[in-house]
Amino acid sequence: MEKTNGKINNPSITALNNSDLRGIFSLFSDKDLTVLPGFCDVHVHFREPGFSYKETIETGSMAAARGGYTTVCTMPNLKPVPDSLEKLKLQLSLIDKCNLIKVVPFGSITKGEMGEELSEMQNLAPFVAGFSDDGRGVQNEEIMYQAMLYAKSLDKIIVAHAEDNTLLFGGYINEGEYQKANGHKGICSESEWRQIERDLYLVEQTGVKYHVCHVSTLESVELLRDAKKSGLDVTAETAPHYLTLCDKDLIEDGRFKMNPPLRSEKDKNALIQGVIDGTIDMIATDHAPHSLEEKSKGLKGSLMGVVGLETAFPILYTKLVKENIIDLEKLIKVMCYNPRQRFNLTEDEGFSVWDLNEKYTIDPKDFLSMGKSTPFKGEMVYGKNYLTVLNGKTVFKEKI
């Protein structure tokens, strides 16, 4: 991090893009601007190929750059699912055409993400950050065991969507007071932590590198804490909405519907403690855009998923750093350094320039993402990004 008062005083940063930095700082010579390293999000959905009416690699990359991200990893629940090199090449060609930020795909664990037969993992391995069946989770224990053995032989990470389908019972929001009071079907915490418990047993048997997506429950945090203490090679992520919201914040609006759901206040506090003590290694947005129609059917009928790339840092800075729950150094660690180190994405040389004192209201109409559904609509936040640079190239500049 580099703070300045309208001056460029970091030679390495200056060398990347002198003219843009001079221009920005000359316009805001009275502001205390802060240069932050480019963020890294290891869990985004750019919806292409297959669902470009929701988001494209280009619009997703634009949103990421605006949020200060210079590297992202895209999930494989696409059409076609990248379960073979031939199918993955369709996605890679679209990524090459965009070339705005660094976009690294995940390959699927199983063919079609159906959980029945392993994908062509060996052929995919040189081109992917790891393997995931995100959005579904691998239900069959033997298939997951075989996937872990194969990933171990390829020195790749298994990235788990932890969800036991036998415990869902048609639920779509957290099983709790709001759910019961408003006649909704609930999703129990056990549906998440039970599969993490299963997977950790398999990790112990195989020695694979294992990463858990969007952790949302107290029990999951406790299991992961114990696993780390026992020496297993495991990491975990959670998302900004799980750290700053809970089911007490729910209203009858599809922008509050995501999977896993917003949990209890006790779960939220456990997640915060997990970030503080290092049990949770990184924060990822699970940026999951849908069309306006798909998100306009309330909690019951809307599709699961919210966008987050353009709001993540301001929300976390406002609600965690300014409230003295964590410091800025810790936030940068879990948004930048930890994900890069875990997924071997260290070659990115990017940065962004922020006014951390600027206060404004989040308005989805201003988003560069095609997705507009966010639980943070109308929130007052601090922290506005004015410039993002990757490898000497300006990839975002706020209009002045």
N, C-alpha and C positions, 0 to 999 in steps of 0.2 A: 504494500500500500504506500502511496506517495501523496502527501498533502501539499498543496501549494496555495499561495495567495496571488493568483494570476500570473505565476511564473512557472517555467519548466525547469525543474532542478534535478531531474533524473536522467543522466546521459544515455542510459540504455533505452529508456522510453523515448527520449527525444529522437534517437536515431531511427526509430520505427516509422514515424510520420511527423516530421517537423512542422510542415506547413499547417496541417489540420490542428495540431496542438496549439500552435501560435495563434491561429484564428479563433479557436475556442476561448483561450485564456485572455486574448485581447478584448473579446466581447464581454467577458465577465471578470474584469480586473478587480472588481470590488468583492468578488465572491471567494469563499474558501473551497476550492474544488478539490476533489479527491480522486486519484487514479487508482483503480482496482484491477487486479489481474482478471483476465477473461474467465467467466464461470464455465463450469462443465456439468451438463445434465445428462445422466446416464439412463433416463427413462422418459422418452417423449414419443408421441404418435404423430407422424407427419402424413399419414393416411394415403400415401402414394407409393406404389400403384394400387388402384382398386377403388379408392374412395375419395377422389380428388374434389368432390363437391363439399367435403368437410374441411380439407386442408391440402395443400401441396407442399412439396419439399421447399419450394421457393418461398411461399408465404410463411411456412413454419420457421424457415431460416431467418426471414426478416423479423419475425416476432422474437426469435431467440437473440438476434443481434441487438435489437432494441432493449431487451432485458439484460444486456451485458454478457450474454453467453457467446462463446466462440467455438465450443465443441459440444455436440449432443450425440446421443446414441438412440437410434430409432428401434421401436419394438416391431416384431414380425407379424402381428395380426393384420395382414394385408391380403390383397387378392391379385396375384397368387401369393400364398405364403412362401417366404424364402426358405424352402426346405431342400433345395438343390441348387447347384451353382448356376444352372441355366435360368432358374427363376430369380435368383439373387441378382444376376446380371441386369435384369430389367430395372431393378431398383438402383443399382450402381450407376447405370447410364443416366438416370434422372438426377442422381446426386452430382455426377460430373457436370451435367449441363447447368446446374444451379451454381455451384462453386462459390457460395457466399461465405458460409462458415464451414467448419469441419463437421461432417455428418458421417457417423460410423454406424452401420446397421448391426442388429443382432440377427443371427440365424435361429430358426425354430429348433426345438428339441425333438419334436416328432413331426411326421409328415402331415401336412395340413393342420397342424396343432390339434390333431384328433386324439393324441395320447395312446395310439395303438402300435405304431412302428417308428423307429428312430429315423430322423432325417439323415441326409447325406453329410454327416458332420465332418468327416475328413476333408471333403471337397470344399466345404464352406469355411473351414477353420482359418485359412490365411486371410480372409476378407472380412471377418466379423469380430465384434468385441467379446462375444460369448454366445451362449445358447439359452433361449427362453421360450416358453409357451405362454407368454403373458396374455392375460385376459381369460385364461381357462385354468391353467395349472395342470400338472400331470397327476392324474388320479390313480394310475396303476403303479403300485410300489415296485414291482419287478422292472417295469419300463424305466422308472426313474433311476433305479439301481444301475441298470445297463447304461443309461445315459451318462451317469456320473463316472462310471468306469471308462467310457469312451472319451468323455471330456477330459478326464485325468490324463489319459494317454496322449491327448492333443495339447495339454497344458492350457486349457480353456476353462472359463468360469461358467458354472451353471447358475442361471439367474431365475429365481423361482417366484412365480405367482402362487403364493401359498393360500390355497382355498380348497377345503374338503366339500365337494358338491353334495355329499350325503347329509350334510348338516345345514343346508341352505333353506330348505322347505319353502321356496318361493319368496324369501325375504328380499327386501331392497333398501331398507335403512336399518340403522343400528337397533338391536333389541334393547329397549329401554323405556323410560317414562314417556317420552314424546311419542314413540311408536305405539305404545299401549293406549295412551290418551286420545290418539287421533285415528285409531283403527287401521294402522298399517301393519304389514308383515315384517318381522324383524330378522336381522342377520346376527346370529350369536357370535361372540368372540371366539368360541371354540373352533368355528369353521376355519379360522386363520391359524391359531396357535397349534391346533392338533396336527395340521400338515407340516408345520415347521418342526414340530417334535419328531414326526416321522422322518423328515428329511435330514435332521441333525443326526439321527441314528445311522442313516445311510452314508452321510459324510464321514462319520467315524469309521465305517467299514471300508470306504473307498479312498479317503484322503483327498477328495476333489476340492477345488476352490469353489466356494458356495456363497451366493449373494441373495439376500431376500429383498424383494420389491415391497414398496409401500407398506411398511410395518405400521399397524394401527392400534394394537392392544397391549395392555400391561403385561399379560402373560407371555406374549411374544418377546417383549423386551427382556423379561426375566430368563426365558429360555436361551436367548442369544447371549446374554451376559454370562450365564453359566457355561455355555459352549466355548466362549472365548477364554474363560478361565481354565478350561480343560485343554486348551491348545488347538482347537479345531480352526481350520483356515476359513473363517466365515466373516462376512461383512453384511451390513444392512443399510437400507435407506428408509426415510420417511418423507412426507411431503409437507409443504408449508401449511396446507389447510388442516392437517392433523395436529400440527404444533400450535395453531392459533385459534382453532374453532373446535366445538364439540356438539353433541346432539342437543344441547340446550339452545344452540343458535339456529336450529332448524326452523324454516318456514316452508309453507306449501309452494315451493318453487323448484323447478328442475335444476336450477343452478346450484342447488345444495345436494345433488345426487351424484355420487361417485362410488367406485368400488376399489377397496373396501369403503364402507360408509364412515361418516363422522361418528366417532365413538363417544364414550362418556368423558366427563371432566377428569375422572381418575386416570383414564387411559391417556388423555392429553398430557397430564402432568408427568406420567411415567415416560412418555416419549421425550418430553423436554429433558428429564433427568437422564435419559439414555443418550441424548445428544451431548449433554454436559460431561458425562463420565466416559464417553467414547464407545458405549455399546452400539449406538447408531452412528455409523461412520460418515454418512453423507445425506444431504437433502436433495431430492430430485422432484421435479414438478409433477410427473405423470400427466404432462400436457396432453389432453385428450379432447380435441375439438369435435363437435357435432354441428349439424345444421340447426338453424333457429327452430324449425318445425320439430326436430327430434328432441329438443330441450324445452319445449313449450307445453308439456303435458303433465306438469306437476311432479311430485315425488313418486307417484305410483307409475305413471306412464312414460316418463322421459327416459331416454337412454342414459346409462351411467358414464360419467366423465365430465371434467371441467378443464378449462385452459389455465395456464399458470406461468408461462415463460415471461410475460411482460409485467407481472405483478410480484414475482417471487421475492426478489431482493427488497423492494420497498416495503412489502408486508413484513418480512422477517426483520428488517432493520428497525421498522417502527414498533413492532409488537414484542420483539425479543431484545434487541440491542438497546434501544432507547428506554426500555423498561428495566434495563440492568439485569436481565435474565441470563444472557450470554454477552460476551464482548464481540467487537467487530472482528478481531483476529480469529476467534473461534468460528464465526459465521463464514469468513473467507475460507477457512480450512475445510469446512464441510460442503461448501459450494464450489470449491475450486481444486484444492490440492489433494484431498482424499480420494475423490472420484477419479482424478487423473492417474494417481499412483496405482489404484486398485485395478483399473482397466487399461493400464499401459498407454495412456494418451498424453504423454508428457512433452511431445514435440511442439505443441501449440504455443506460440508466442503472441498472445493477445492481451488487450487491456481495454478498459472503459473508463470514462471520465464522468464523475457524478457530482452533483450539488446535493450533499446530504442534508442541507438545511431547507431545501425547497419543499414546501407543503402543497399538496393538491389532492383532488378527489379522483379516485379510480372510475373511469368511464369507459365501458367496453366498446362504445361507438368509436373510440380512438384507436382501438387495437389494430395492429397490422395482421394479426392472425385472422383467419376466416372464422374461427370460433369466437363467440362472444359470451359464452356462459361461464361466469365466475361467481363464487360466493362472496367475493370481495367488492362487488359493485357498490359504489357509493361510499366506500371506506376512505377516510382521510389518512394519507400516508406521507412520510418524508422520504426523500431520495429520488432524484430525477437524473436519468442518464442522458448525456448530451453527445457522446461519441463512443463508438466501439471500433477498434482496430484489430485486425488479425494479420500477422506476418507482413506488416507494413501497408496493408490495404484497408482503407476505410470501408467498413461494412454497415455502419449505421451512423447517421448524423442527424440530430434533432433539428427541426426547422426552428429558426430563431425569429 
